[in-house]
Amino acid sequence: QVQLVESGGGSVQAGGSLRLSCVASGYIGSRYCMGWFRQAPGKEREGVATITTDGLNTYYDDYADSVKGRFTISRGNTKNTLYLQMNSLKPEDTAMYYCAAENVPYGFCGRRRDEYTYWGQGTQVTVSS
């Protein structure tokens, strides 16, 4: 059973930074995708940034246009940790942020919600103007 636990959310002013963390327990796969999604009230859940990795190497990363140049997704030193560094935050970044994971023996994952089986409970990010 894979469990994902997010942390690091909070309230910041526009222009500030936050770093989200996701720790996965259980076995996802030898090659897998992990990613960050967000959902604002009344909106669909959208993919923010994702990676395809074997735990040692990152084969592919993908970012939403709205966060390119501001957000960076990365793996931790341990195989089961994922980060999202968010800089130059804007009020429109306000949302619940979710960590997601999926086993992918081949190919790459994108940012579609239906590509992912495992989800965390989310961490709230609020950016004030």
Backbone as CSV, one residue per row, in Angstrom:
resi,resn,N_x,N_y,N_z,CA_x,CA_y,CA_z,C_x,C_y,C_z
1,GLN,0.832,-1.175,0.000,0.000,0.000,0.000,0.881,1.245,0.000
2,VAL,0.718,2.101,-0.957,1.489,3.333,-1.058,0.738,4.445,-0.344
3,GLN,1.455,5.154,0.504,0.884,6.331,1.163,1.778,7.528,0.900
4,LEU,1.173,8.657,0.641,1.895,9.900,0.378,1.478,10.933,1.405
5,VAL,2.459,11.601,1.997,2.172,12.614,3.013,2.879,13.907,2.633
6,GLU,2.092,14.956,2.438,2.634,16.258,2.074,2.831,17.126,3.314
7,SER,3.753,18.069,3.195,3.960,19.070,4.234,4.583,20.307,3.610
8,GLY,4.615,21.393,4.371,5.297,22.588,3.915,4.405,23.717,3.448
9,GLY,3.115,23.476,3.403,2.217,24.540,2.991,2.141,25.633,4.042
10,GLY,1.499,26.733,3.690,1.353,27.838,4.629,0.848,29.073,3.939
11,SER,0.940,30.185,4.645,0.496,31.467,4.118,1.688,32.379,3.920
12,VAL,1.781,32.961,2.734,2.873,33.879,2.422,2.314,35.054,1.639
13,GLN,3.094,36.114,1.582,2.725,37.246,0.753,3.231,37.040,-0.664
14,ALA,2.594,37.729,-1.591,3.014,37.641,-2.985,4.502,37.970,-3.094
15,GLY,5.188,37.179,-3.921,6.624,37.342,-4.085,7.436,36.441,-3.182
16,GLY,6.779,35.827,-2.218,7.467,34.954,-1.278,7.698,33.562,-1.825
17,SER,8.263,32.707,-0.972,8.619,31.346,-1.371,8.128,30.340,-0.340
18,LEU,7.872,29.148,-0.829,7.560,28.003,0.019,8.182,26.767,-0.599
19,ARG,8.480,25.778,0.238,8.977,24.496,-0.241,8.066,23.403,0.284
20,LEU,7.430,22.710,-0.623,6.578,21.593,-0.262,7.374,20.299,-0.290
21,SER,7.028,19.394,0.615,7.668,18.083,0.669,6.611,17.000,0.609
22,CYS,6.999,15.879,0.029,6.116,14.710,-0.037,6.967,13.484,0.290
23,VAL,6.519,12.729,1.273,7.204,11.493,1.634,6.294,10.321,1.307
24,ALA,6.830,9.388,0.541,6.069,8.216,0.136,6.501,6.999,0.940
25,SER,5.548,6.235,1.401,5.844,4.949,2.031,5.205,3.857,1.198
26,GLY,5.821,2.670,1.201,5.356,1.599,0.341,6.108,1.627,-0.980
27,TYR,5.921,0.577,-1.762,6.665,0.415,-3.007,5.826,0.890,-4.179
28,ILE,6.321,1.931,-4.875,5.589,2.453,-6.023,5.926,1.650,-7.272
29,GLY,7.201,1.386,-7.483,7.653,0.659,-8.647,9.118,0.942,-8.883
30,SER,9.745,0.151,-9.781,11.158,0.386,-10.068,11.337,1.641,-10.920
31,ARG,10.327,1.972,-11.667,10.320,3.205,-12.462,8.943,3.827,-12.256
32,TYR,8.925,5.106,-11.916,7.636,5.672,-11.502,7.600,7.169,-11.744
33,CYS,6.424,7.690,-11.671,6.207,9.123,-11.756,5.769,9.643,-10.400
34,MET,6.210,10.826,-10.091,5.667,11.556,-8.944,5.424,12.985,-9.379
35,GLY,4.425,13.592,-8.782,4.111,14.933,-9.219,3.326,15.720,-8.198
36,TRP,3.189,16.997,-8.502,2.405,17.913,-7.690,1.233,18.427,-8.508
37,PHE,0.088,18.386,-7.878,-1.137,18.924,-8.455,-1.701,19.962,-7.496
38,ARG,-2.584,20.805,-7.992,-3.223,21.768,-7.108,-4.680,21.939,-7.511
39,GLN,-5.468,22.319,-6.522,-6.883,22.544,-6.764,-7.354,23.735,-5.956
40,ALA,-7.795,24.752,-6.661,-8.367,25.938,-6.027,-9.872,25.746,-5.899
41,PRO,-10.522,26.423,-4.964,-11.973,26.276,-4.789,-12.726,26.545,-6.082
42,GLY,-13.593,25.622,-6.442,-14.409,25.784,-7.633,-13.708,25.488,-8.938
43,LYS,-12.466,25.021,-8.857,-11.707,24.731,-10.078,-11.307,23.265,-10.138
44,GLU,-10.948,22.833,-11.344,-10.476,21.472,-11.531,-9.066,21.310,-10.947
45,ARG,-8.744,20.080,-10.563,-7.390,19.797,-10.113,-6.463,19.808,-11.325
46,GLU,-5.373,20.552,-11.223,-4.456,20.679,-12.357,-3.054,20.224,-11.979
47,GLY,-2.363,19.681,-12.970,-0.990,19.253,-12.762,-0.049,20.441,-12.783
48,VAL,0.781,20.559,-11.774,1.720,21.666,-11.653,3.095,21.269,-12.180
49,ALA,3.608,20.132,-11.684,4.934,19.669,-12.087,5.042,18.184,-11.796
50,THR,5.678,17.456,-12.698,5.820,16.014,-12.520,7.202,15.569,-12.973
51,ILE,7.650,14.419,-12.449,8.898,13.825,-12.897,8.681,12.337,-13.162
52,THR,9.489,11.798,-14.061,9.558,10.356,-14.310,10.944,9.915,-13.874
53,THR,11.023,8.917,-13.002,12.297,8.595,-12.369,12.372,7.117,-12.011
54,ASP,13.610,6.652,-11.802,13.805,5.308,-11.257,14.336,5.397,-9.830
55,GLY,14.281,6.582,-9.278,14.758,6.790,-7.927,16.188,7.280,-7.881
56,LEU,16.934,7.015,-8.956,18.318,7.490,-9.063,18.437,8.576,-10.119
57,ASN,17.786,8.372,-11.230,17.849,9.302,-12.349,16.467,9.861,-12.641
58,THR,16.436,11.137,-13.004,15.191,11.746,-13.462,15.214,11.775,-14.976
59,TYR,14.266,11.095,-15.600,14.256,10.965,-17.047,13.494,12.083,-17.731
60,TYR,12.548,12.641,-17.020,11.674,13.604,-17.683,11.012,14.443,-16.612
61,ASP,10.887,15.735,-16.849,10.074,16.564,-15.986,9.168,17.435,-16.837
62,ASP,8.090,17.848,-16.251,7.063,18.566,-17.005,6.420,19.591,-16.083
63,TYR,6.280,20.819,-16.591,5.727,21.905,-15.789,4.544,22.552,-16.504
64,ALA,3.602,23.002,-15.718,2.541,23.840,-16.260,3.136,25.181,-16.673
65,ASP,2.629,25.751,-17.752,3.153,27.028,-18.240,3.071,28.107,-17.162
66,SER,2.059,28.051,-16.347,1.835,29.091,-15.346,2.891,29.104,-14.246
67,VAL,3.683,28.034,-14.123,4.677,27.976,-13.044,6.103,27.862,-13.560
68,LYS,6.281,27.740,-14.866,7.629,27.608,-15.424,8.477,28.808,-15.033
69,GLY,9.709,28.527,-14.605,10.617,29.585,-14.185,10.437,30.016,-12.743
70,ARG,9.347,29.585,-12.104,9.107,29.954,-10.704,9.151,28.735,-9.776
71,PHE,8.665,27.602,-10.249,8.607,26.379,-9.447,9.634,25.377,-9.944
72,THR,10.201,24.602,-9.008,11.138,23.549,-9.357,10.781,22.281,-8.613
73,ILE,10.598,21.193,-9.360,10.329,19.897,-8.747,11.639,19.133,-8.654
74,SER,11.840,18.401,-7.556,13.076,17.657,-7.392,12.852,16.466,-6.476
75,ARG,13.768,15.508,-6.566,13.742,14.342,-5.677,14.700,14.600,-4.532
76,GLY,14.391,13.982,-3.400,15.295,14.051,-2.273,16.382,13.000,-2.385
77,ASN,17.277,12.982,-1.437,18.362,12.001,-1.421,17.843,10.592,-1.203
78,THR,16.740,10.485,-0.520,16.109,9.180,-0.379,15.116,9.008,-1.510
79,LYS,14.926,7.787,-1.899,14.133,7.470,-3.085,12.701,7.935,-2.964
80,ASN,12.205,8.046,-1.749,10.774,8.251,-1.580,10.405,9.675,-1.195
81,THR,11.257,10.646,-1.504,10.962,12.030,-1.138,10.905,12.907,-2.372
82,LEU,9.918,13.777,-2.391,9.720,14.692,-3.510,9.531,16.102,-2.957
83,TYR,10.078,17.078,-3.678,9.959,18.468,-3.253,9.364,19.326,-4.366
84,LEU,8.790,20.435,-3.965,8.389,21.479,-4.903,8.815,22.813,-4.309
85,GLN,9.841,23.404,-4.900,10.290,24.725,-4.501,9.483,25.752,-5.270
86,MET,8.780,26.604,-4.552,7.914,27.598,-5.187,8.430,28.990,-4.855
87,ASN,8.865,29.716,-5.866,9.374,31.073,-5.707,8.457,32.055,-6.430
88,SER,8.609,33.313,-6.103,7.811,34.376,-6.736,6.335,34.020,-6.740
89,LEU,5.842,33.633,-5.606,4.459,33.185,-5.516,3.488,34.319,-5.805
90,LYS,2.373,33.939,-6.418,1.327,34.882,-6.800,0.014,34.481,-6.120
91,PRO,-0.882,35.422,-5.946,-2.180,35.065,-5.346,-2.886,33.935,-6.093
92,GLU,-2.710,33.874,-7.395,-3.360,32.808,-8.175,-2.742,31.437,-7.946
93,ASP,-1.654,31.362,-7.196,-1.088,30.065,-6.813,-1.796,29.483,-5.590
94,THR,-2.684,30.244,-4.987,-3.419,29.777,-3.824,-4.262,28.563,-4.173
95,ALA,-4.054,27.473,-3.434,-4.757,26.223,-3.713,-4.343,25.179,-2.688
96,MET,-5.059,24.074,-2.700,-4.602,22.871,-1.995,-3.662,22.148,-2.945
97,TYR,-2.484,21.810,-2.454,-1.481,21.136,-3.273,-1.402,19.667,-2.867
98,TYR,-1.440,18.802,-3.879,-1.449,17.359,-3.662,-0.223,16.722,-4.309
99,CYS,0.316,15.732,-3.622,1.367,14.892,-4.174,0.705,13.652,-4.778
100,ALA,1.231,13.189,-5.902,0.674,12.018,-6.569,1.801,11.133,-7.078
101,ALA,1.502,9.839,-7.248,2.516,8.899,-7.723,1.866,7.795,-8.554
102,GLU,2.671,7.226,-9.455,2.174,6.149,-10.308,3.352,5.307,-10.793
103,ASN,3.164,4.000,-10.843,4.157,3.090,-11.400,4.093,3.157,-12.930
104,VAL,5.239,3.393,-13.590,5.291,3.453,-15.054,6.504,2.674,-15.545
105,PRO,6.336,1.392,-15.880,7.476,0.577,-16.312,8.172,1.119,-17.558
106,TYR,7.469,1.873,-18.379,8.071,2.462,-19.567,7.310,3.746,-19.891
107,GLY,7.900,4.557,-20.752,7.266,5.811,-21.131,7.411,6.869,-20.053
108,PHE,6.630,7.910,-20.212,6.709,9.050,-19.316,5.318,9.457,-18.879
109,CYS,5.270,10.107,-17.723,4.001,10.632,-17.249,3.904,12.114,-17.564
110,GLY,2.693,12.557,-17.712,2.444,13.978,-17.890,1.745,14.538,-16.677
111,ARG,0.864,15.493,-16.944,0.195,16.182,-15.840,-1.306,15.947,-15.836
112,ARG,-1.729,14.864,-16.436,-3.168,14.552,-16.387,-3.481,13.842,-15.085
113,ARG,-4.536,14.242,-14.474,-4.937,13.664,-13.187,-5.159,12.163,-13.289
114,ASP,-5.715,11.700,-14.390,-6.063,10.281,-14.502,-4.857,9.379,-14.729
115,GLU,-3.671,9.966,-14.847,-2.467,9.156,-14.989,-1.961,8.631,-13.645
116,TYR,-2.515,9.110,-12.542,-1.970,8.817,-11.224,-2.964,8.068,-10.350
117,THR,-2.438,7.032,-9.675,-3.263,6.202,-8.804,-3.182,6.639,-7.354
118,TYR,-1.983,6.994,-6.914,-1.757,7.273,-5.492,-1.749,8.779,-5.244
119,TRP,-2.450,9.172,-4.162,-2.596,10.582,-3.840,-2.419,10.819,-2.349
120,GLY,-1.840,11.980,-2.020,-1.791,12.405,-0.639,-3.039,13.178,-0.273
121,GLN,-3.094,13.641,0.985,-4.253,14.363,1.486,-4.200,15.856,1.185
122,GLY,-3.039,16.345,0.821,-2.932,17.744,0.428,-2.382,18.643,1.517
123,THR,-1.802,19.759,1.085,-1.324,20.793,1.984,-1.724,22.143,1.385
124,GLN,-2.244,23.030,2.222,-2.805,24.281,1.739,-1.719,25.338,1.551
125,VAL,-1.773,26.008,0.423,-0.899,27.150,0.143,-1.793,28.365,-0.095
126,THR,-1.540,29.420,0.653,-2.313,30.650,0.511,-1.357,31.810,0.283
127,VAL,-1.557,32.518,-0.811,-0.697,33.651,-1.166,-1.551,34.910,-1.148
128,SER,-1.179,35.864,-0.324,-1.925,37.111,-0.214,-1.233,38.221,-0.989
129,SER,-2.036,39.143,-1.489,-1.483,40.235,-2.300,-1.059,41.397,-1.429
